């Protein structure tokens, strides 16, 4: 293996804009709208976090951003060009592990370039760099079943980064990890982002995760989902969890987001019941005056 001081390819961060996007499913008489007139920007070289209730339509938006599905209305563009299909410009790290169980860590990381016939010396050197960056040098010949959950997540981050996408899309990637491992992964992933400043779009239901990671936070409504608020998370980087616990600004951001999410949960509770709807309306009016 040749020694290279900086084998990393140039990062070209992209910017995604969603304009009036809606998505519905089913036959016309039974049609269910999951996303409704949704507009937002995933800004270039920033870590944008989308937080919302479970089942609100976040995963549907990810499929639209990745190009796996097309909107029923509206449009999504990357650097001004409409998204028509999946592309290596936008890579998704899913909730469930997508590592191939019959491949070693090293072969999983190299899968994309190998599948495209682009496995050059430079790509291998970049793979070695990423293997070291995610701390898996000693596990290069192990199979996914021999790795812990946190190690699998790190291997998947490396497998995505080796393709040098313009936008990394992450769909609750640390869901299912134990609390301690999850918090370690927050700090680990945050450091990776701070080093390369690639455009990242991270989806979660965990408000603490959102506040810790985000440059900008999109707070979503319940289904059919829309953007209820955009919050600039103006907390200094690099970040450590211990610092944020005592940060007044971090707590203010958390309270702001939680108040919106609570209101959405209350509205969801009231659906189908006039008495519940009346109670929620009265509660929200009283809370807004408090």
C-alpha positions in Angstrom: 0.0 0.0 0.0 1.5 3.3 -1.0 1.6 6.1 1.5 -0.4 9.2 0.4 -0.7 12.3 2.6 -4.0 13.3 1.4 -5.9 10.8 -0.8 -9.2 12.5 -0.4 -10.9 13.7 -3.7 -12.2 17.2 -3.8 -15.6 17.6 -2.1 -18.2 19.5 -4.2 -21.2 20.1 -1.9 -24.6 20.3 -3.5 -27.8 22.2 -2.7 -31.2 20.7 -2.9 -34.4 22.8 -3.1 -37.9 21.4 -2.7 -40.7 23.6 -4.1 -44.3 22.9 -3.3 -43.8 19.2 -3.1 -46.8 16.9 -2.5 -46.9 13.1 -2.5 -50.0 10.9 -2.3 -50.7 7.2 -2.7 -53.6 5.0 -3.7 -56.5 5.1 -6.1 -58.2 8.5 -6.5 -61.2 7.6 -4.3 -59.0 6.3 -1.5 -56.0 8.6 -2.1 -53.9 9.4 1.0 -51.7 12.5 1.0 -48.5 12.0 2.9 -46.6 15.2 1.9 -48.5 18.4 1.3 -47.2 21.5 -0.4 -43.8 21.1 1.3 -41.0 23.6 0.5 -37.5 23.7 2.0 -33.8 24.1 1.1 -30.9 21.8 2.1 -28.2 24.4 2.0 -24.8 23.8 0.5 -22.1 22.6 2.9 -24.4 22.6 5.9 -25.9 19.9 8.1 -29.6 20.2 7.8 -31.6 18.1 10.3 -35.3 17.3 9.7 -37.1 16.4 13.0 -40.8 15.3 13.2 -43.2 12.8 14.7 -42.9 9.1 13.8 -45.0 8.4 10.7 -45.3 12.0 9.6 -43.8 11.4 6.1 -40.1 12.0 6.6 -39.1 8.7 5.0 -41.3 9.5 2.0 -39.4 12.8 1.6 -36.2 10.9 1.7 -37.4 8.6 -1.1 -38.3 11.7 -3.1 -34.9 13.4 -2.5 -33.1 10.2 -3.4 -35.0 9.9 -6.6 -36.6 6.5 -5.7 -40.0 8.1 -6.2 -41.3 11.2 -8.0 -43.6 13.9 -6.4 -47.3 14.0 -7.2 -46.9 17.8 -7.4 -44.1 20.3 -7.1 -40.5 19.8 -7.9 -37.1 19.0 -6.4 -33.8 20.3 -7.9 -30.1 19.7 -7.1 -28.0 22.7 -8.0 -30.8 23.8 -10.3 -31.3 20.6 -12.1 -34.5 18.6 -11.6 -34.1 15.2 -9.9 -35.4 12.4 -12.2 -33.7 9.2 -10.8 -31.4 7.9 -8.2 -27.8 9.1 -8.6 -24.4 8.8 -6.8 -24.7 12.5 -6.2 -27.2 11.7 -3.5 -26.5 8.7 -1.3 -28.7 7.4 1.5 -27.7 5.7 4.7 -30.8 3.9 5.9 -32.2 3.0 9.4 -31.5 -0.7 8.9 -28.0 -1.9 8.0 -27.5 -2.2 4.2 -24.1 -3.9 4.5 -23.8 -7.1 2.5 -23.5 -9.9 5.0 -21.3 -12.1 2.7 -18.7 -9.3 2.2 -16.0 -8.1 4.6 -15.8 -4.6 5.9 -13.2 -3.7 3.2 -15.2 -5.2 0.4 -18.4 -3.5 1.6 -16.6 -0.1 1.6 -15.3 -0.6 -1.9 -18.6 -1.9 -3.3 -19.7 1.3 -5.1 -16.5 1.9 -7.1 -16.1 -1.8 -7.8 -19.7 -2.0 -9.1 -19.1 1.0 -11.4 -15.8 -0.4 -12.7 -13.9 2.5 -11.1 -11.7 0.6 -8.6 -8.4 2.5 -9.3 -5.3 2.8 -7.1 -6.5 6.3 -6.0 -9.9 4.8 -5.0 -8.2 2.1 -2.9 -6.0 4.7 -1.2 -9.1 6.7 -0.4 -10.7 3.5 0.9 -7.7 2.9 3.2 -8.0 6.5 4.4 -11.7 6.1 5.2 -11.1 2.7 6.9 -8.7 4.5 9.2 -11.0 7.5 9.6 -13.8 5.3 10.8 -11.5 3.3 13.1 -12.0 -0.1 11.5 -8.5 -0.9 10.3 -8.4 -3.9 12.7 -11.8 -5.1 11.4 -11.2 -4.9 7.6 -11.5 -8.7 7.2 -14.5 -9.1 9.5 -18.1 -9.7 8.2 -21.0 -7.5 9.3 -22.3 -10.1 11.7 -19.0 -9.9 13.5 -19.3 -6.1 14.0 -21.1 -4.2 16.7 -24.0 -1.9 15.8 -21.8 1.2 16.0 -19.1 -0.4 13.9 -21.7 -1.3 11.2 -22.9 2.3 11.2 -19.3 3.5 10.8 -18.7 1.1 7.9 -21.8 2.3 6.2 -20.7 6.0 6.5 -17.4 5.0 4.9 -19.2 3.1 2.1 -21.2 6.2 1.3 -18.3 8.6 1.5 -16.1 6.7 -0.8 -18.6 7.6 -3.6 -18.0 11.3 -2.8 -21.7 12.4 -3.2 -22.7 16.0 -3.4 -25.3 15.3 -0.7 -25.4 12.7 2.1 -28.9 11.7 3.2 -29.2 9.9 6.5 -32.5 8.3 7.6 -32.4 7.9 11.4 -29.0 6.0 11.0 -28.4 5.6 14.7 -31.9 4.3 15.6 -31.8 1.0 17.4 -28.4 1.6 19.0 -28.1 1.6 22.8 -28.1 5.1 24.4 -24.4 5.2 25.1 -23.4 4.0 21.6 -25.9 6.4 20.0 -24.3 9.4 21.8 -20.8 8.3 20.9 -22.0 8.1 17.2 -23.4 11.6 17.4 -20.0 13.0 18.4 -18.2 10.8 15.9 -20.5 11.7 13.0 -20.4 15.4 13.9 -16.5 15.4 13.7 -16.7 13.7 10.3 -19.0 16.4 9.1 -16.9 19.2 10.5 -13.8 17.9 8.8 -15.3 17.7 5.3 -18.3 20.1 5.3 -20.1 18.0 2.8 -23.9 18.8 2.4 -25.7 16.5 4.9 -29.4 15.9 5.3 -30.2 14.0 8.5 -33.6 12.8 9.5 -34.6 12.0 13.1 -37.4 11.8 15.7 -34.9 12.5 18.5 -34.9 16.2 19.5 -31.6 15.9 21.4 -29.9 14.4 18.4 -31.3 17.1 16.1 -30.1 20.0 18.3 -26.6 18.5 18.8 -26.0 17.8 15.1 -27.8 20.6 13.1 -26.7 23.8 11.5 -30.3 24.2 10.5 -33.3 22.3 11.8 -36.6 21.7 9.8 -39.4 21.0 12.3 -42.2 19.1 10.5 -45.9 18.8 11.0 -47.8 15.6 11.4 -49.1 13.8 8.3 -49.5 15.1 5.7 -46.2 16.7 6.4 -45.1 20.3 5.9 -42.3 22.4 7.3 -43.7 24.1 10.4 -40.5 26.0 11.3 -36.9 26.5 10.2 -34.5 27.0 13.2 -30.9 28.1 12.8 -28.9 26.2 15.4 -26.2 28.8 16.0 -24.2 26.7 18.5 -20.4 26.8 18.1 -18.5 23.9 16.6 -16.9 21.6 17.4 -19.6 20.4 19.8 -19.5 18.1 22.8 -22.5 16.8 24.5 -21.3 17.8 27.9 -21.2 21.5 26.7 -24.7 21.5 25.3 -26.3 20.2 28.5 -25.4 23.5 30.2 -26.0 25.7 27.1 -28.9 28.1 27.5 -29.1 28.6 23.8 -29.3 24.8 23.1 -32.1 24.5 25.7 -34.0 27.5 24.1 -33.7 25.8 20.7 -34.9 22.5 22.1 -37.9 24.2 23.8 -38.9 26.0 20.6 -38.8 22.8 18.6 -40.6 20.7 21.3 -43.4 23.3 21.6 -44.1 22.9 17.8 -43.9 19.1 18.0 -46.2 19.0 21.0 -48.8 21.1 19.2 -48.6 18.7 16.2 -49.1 15.7 18.5 -52.1 17.4 20.1 -53.6 18.1 16.7 -53.1 14.5 15.7 -54.8 13.4 18.9 -57.8 15.5 18.2 -58.5 14.2 14.7 -61.9 12.5 14.4 -63.2 13.9 17.7 -64.8 17.4 17.9 -64.5 17.4 21.7 -60.8 16.6 21.4 -60.4 19.2 18.7 -62.1 21.9 20.8 -59.9 21.0 23.8 -56.7 21.2 21.7 -57.7 24.6 20.2 -58.3 26.0 23.7 -55.0 24.5 25.0 -53.0 25.9 22.1 -54.5 29.4 22.4 -53.8 29.4 26.2 -50.2 28.1 25.6 -49.5 30.9 23.0 -50.5 33.5 25.5 -48.3 32.1 28.3 
